[in-house]
Amino acid sequence: EATLTLTLSDTEYPTMVPTTTFNPTVYINTTVVTHSSSSSAAVCTEESPLRKPFRLIEADARAFALGISDRDFETEEVKLPFVFPWFSSSLTSVVVSSNGQINMDGSRDVYCCSAEEISPRTWYISDRIAVAQGDLSPSRGGSIFYLDRGNSVVISFEAVPFDWGVGEANAQVELFSDGRIELRWGSGDIAYHNIAAGVQSSAESLYAPVTLAGTDAFGGRDDFDDGVTYVWPTNDGVAFSCRVVPTAAPSAAPTAPSPSPSQAPPAPTLEPTLLTSRTYVQTALCRYAYGCSASTTFTITTDTAIIT
């Protein structure tokens, strides 16, 4: 049984009230598991290999450019040819943002204007798939294409420049009817900014950011340094399988026989668990325009032995 202790530091900017609710997430290898007190939990697992490599779909006769392909700060809803399983929901459409984002909860938020990391400290409370989320600007060039492959759909950002005038993105997501999600990146130039990529379900308190060896492109608006050139993940990709799984109910402890008066009780034993005690410093949810500097700190303790 875990005990959660939450403390909230004062902020010199009281114009925003940070949230005091937080659902801790434990990262286990490449599987992200969100703890839940209910009978189920949300899980996202990175899988490989990719079913398809990145390729431009502009030349495919079945593909078409979305209406937001020549606009900035816009969203567009697109219908799916199948019912897509998204955790506890079944989706028949998604909303595409011109800033490299797929909104999975019907939100029309364009996610402007910097990379917003996939983590509990994001101030975007939504369900989303970040493909190359940043300040993209289709009005400056490139297009956003949609391709129906029958048992999957591809949404592809092709030669879309960044709003800061340097660099462009070639990135796409493919949604499969079985719930698999593939994120792929072709050629690109990220210049001195970075992008956010991964899967987030605030409804399920699950955050699965992309991490790839050989690139430092992925992060958030507070994770980049001006003047540093970041490495775009050329011809790379990652696949996610996300779902809600039942959690096993704790079994009842067996009743130990009472010792006789002449017999001393046995020494108590502790069964080790695969839980690491840790302290995590968490930035509170607030809009950065307000300069909020509040932070939260929590510790997790257990009443069993801990393997570190």
N, C-alpha and C positions, 0 to 999 in steps of 0.2 A: 504494500500500500504506500503510495507516494503522498507526501505532504508538500503543498505549494505555499511558499511564503513570498509575498509580493510587496515591494516597497517602491514608493514613487518620490523622486526628488523634486524640489521646488524648481520653478522656472521663472526667469525674469520677464517672460513674455506671457502674461496671463490672458491674452486675447483668445487663446485656444485652450480648450480643456482636454488633456490627453486621456485616452481610454485607460481604464483600469482592468479591463478584461484581457486575458491572454491564454491561449491554449498551447502549451509547450509541444514542440515537435522534435522528435529524435531522428537523426539521420543514421541509418544502418547500412553501411556499404553504399550500394547504389539504389537502395530502397528507402523511400521517404514514408514514414508511418506517423500518422497523426493520432495521438492518444485521445480516446473518447471514453466517457463514463457510461455510454449506452452499450447496446449489444452489437455494434458494428463500428468499423473504423475505415477511413479513406486511405488508400495506398496507391503510390505511383512508383513503378519500377522501370528503370532504364533497361532497354533491350537492344540486342544486336543479332545479326547484322541488319542494316537497312534493307527493306524490300526493293527499293529503287534508289539510284543515286540522284544527285541534283542534276537537272537539265532544264534549260529554258523551255517554256511551253508556248511562247509567243507564236511560233510557227505552226503549232498544232491547229488543224482546221476546226477542232472541236472547242478550242479555247476562245474566250472573249474577254475584252477589257471591261473592267467594272466602271461604273459611272464616275467614281471618285479618282480615276486614273490621272486626271488633269487638274485636280483640286488639292488644296491643303486644308488641314483641320476639318476633315469630313469623315463620316462613317456611312456604310451602306450595308443593309441586310441582304443576305443571300440565302436562298432555299437549298436544302440538302436533298439528294435523291433517295435518302434512306433515313431511318431514325438512328441518330448517333447517341450511344450511351455515354453520358457524362456524369460519373459518380451516381448520385441518386436520381438524376434527371434523364429524360429522353428528349433530345433536341431534333427539331426538323428544320432549323435555320440558325445561322450565326451572324454576328455583326462584324464587318471588317473595318478597321480604322486605318486611315491613310498613314498613320505613324507606326506601321509595322506590327500591328496587334490584331488578335481575333478575340472579340468579346463573346463569352459563352453564356452570359446571363441576360442578353437582350439590351445591355447598357449601350448608350450612344456616346459614351465618353471617348474622346479622340486620343487620350493619353498624351498630352503635350506638356512640356516640350523637351524633356530629357529622359534618359533611360531611368525607369523606375524599377528597382531590383525586385526579384521574386523572393520575398522574405516576409516574415510577420511584421517587420517595421515599415513596410510600404504604407503609404497613406491612401493607396487605391484599394478600397474594400470591394472587391469584385471577383468574378470568375473569369479567367482570361488565359489565352495562350499567347505568350510573347514570342514572336518570330524573329524580329530584329527591331524591337521597340526602342525608338529614339525619336529625334526630331527629323523625320523623313519629310520630303517635300515633293510630291508627285507633280505639283504645278510647275516645277522647274524642269521636269523631264521624266522619262521612263514611264512605266505603266504597271498596273496591278491587274493580273489576269486570274480567271477562274476556269477550271477544267473539270468536267464531270467524267469520271472513268467508270461509272457504273457502281462498283463496290467501294469507290473512294472518290474524294474530291481534292483538287489541288488549288490552293490560293497562293499566288506567286508574285512577289515584289521584284520587278526586273528593271535593272539600271535606274533605280529611283535614287536621286541625289539627296544628300543631307542638307538641311536648311542653312547650315553654317557655310555652305558654298564650296566645301572641299569633301571629296569622297562620294561614293554611291554604294547602294546595297543591292545584292542579288540573293534573295532568301525566299524560302517557301515552306509551307506546311501542307502535309497531306493527312486528311482525316479518313480513316478506314471504317467500314460499316461495323467491324467487330470491336471498335473502340480504340484501336491503336492510333497513336499520334506520331508522325515523323516530321522532325524539323531538319531542314537542309540549308546549307549555305554554299553558294557558288563563288565566283570572284567578287571582290569587294574591296573598298578602301574606307577604313573607318576614321582615318586622319587622327585628330587629337581627342576624340570622344570615344565612348563605348556604347554598347547596346545591352538591353535586357532580353533574356531568352529563357523560356521554361514554361511550366504549367503552374497555375495558381487557382485554388478554389477557396475563397474566403468562407463560403458557406460550410465547407468541410474542414476549415482551418488547416489546409494543406498547401505547402509551398515546395515546389520541385524545380530549383534553378538548374540551368545547363552548366556543366563544367567539362571542359575539354582540354586535354593536354596540348601544349604548343601554342596556346592562344590566351591573351589576356583581355579579349574583347568584351567579355560578359561582366556586368557589374551594375551599378546604379549611379545616380547623379552625384553621389558623394564619394564615389570610388575612383574618380579619374583625376589626373593632374594635367593642367594646361601645359602645352609644349611637349607632351609625351606622345609619340606615335604608337598607337595600339595595333596589334596583329589581328587582322580579320581571319576568321576560320574558313579559309578557302577549301572548297570541295570536301566538306566534312558534314557530319550530321549526327543526330541522336534520335532514338525512338523511345516513346513512353507508352506503358500500358497502365492505365489508371482505372481504379474500380473501388467499390465499397465491399469490404469483406466482413463476415460475422466474426465477432470476438468470442473466445471461449469463456464461459462462466467459471469463476473460481470454484474448485471442488471443495467439498466440506472436509475439514480436517478430521482424521479418525480420532475416536475417543480412546485415550490411553487408560489401561486398567489402573485402578488405585493401588498404590504399593501397600504391602502389609506393614504393620507397625514395626516389625523387626527388620524390614528391608528399606534401605535408603533409596530415594527416587533417583532415576538415572540422570546424568548430566545433560542439560539441554544441548541440542545441536541446531545449527543453522544451515539451511540449504542455500548455496550461492545463487545469485541471479545475474543475468547479463545486463545489469543496469549500472551505469557509471554516474556517480554523484558529481555534479558540476555546478558552477555558477555562471550565468549567462547575462551579459549586460545588453539590454534591449532599448533602442530608441523608441520613445512613445510616438503614437500616430499623431502627426500634425502637419499642416501645410507649410512647406519650407518658406513660403513668402512671408510668414509671420515670424520667422526666426526662432521658432520654439526650440528650446534646448532641453526639454524634460527627458528623463530616461527612467526606465524601470529595471529592477534587478530581481531575479528570483533564484532560489536554490531548491533543489530536489533532494530529499532524504528518504531513506527506506528503513524499514525495521528488519531487514535481512542483510546478510553479508553482501559485500559489493566486490565484483571483479573489476579491477581497473586496468 
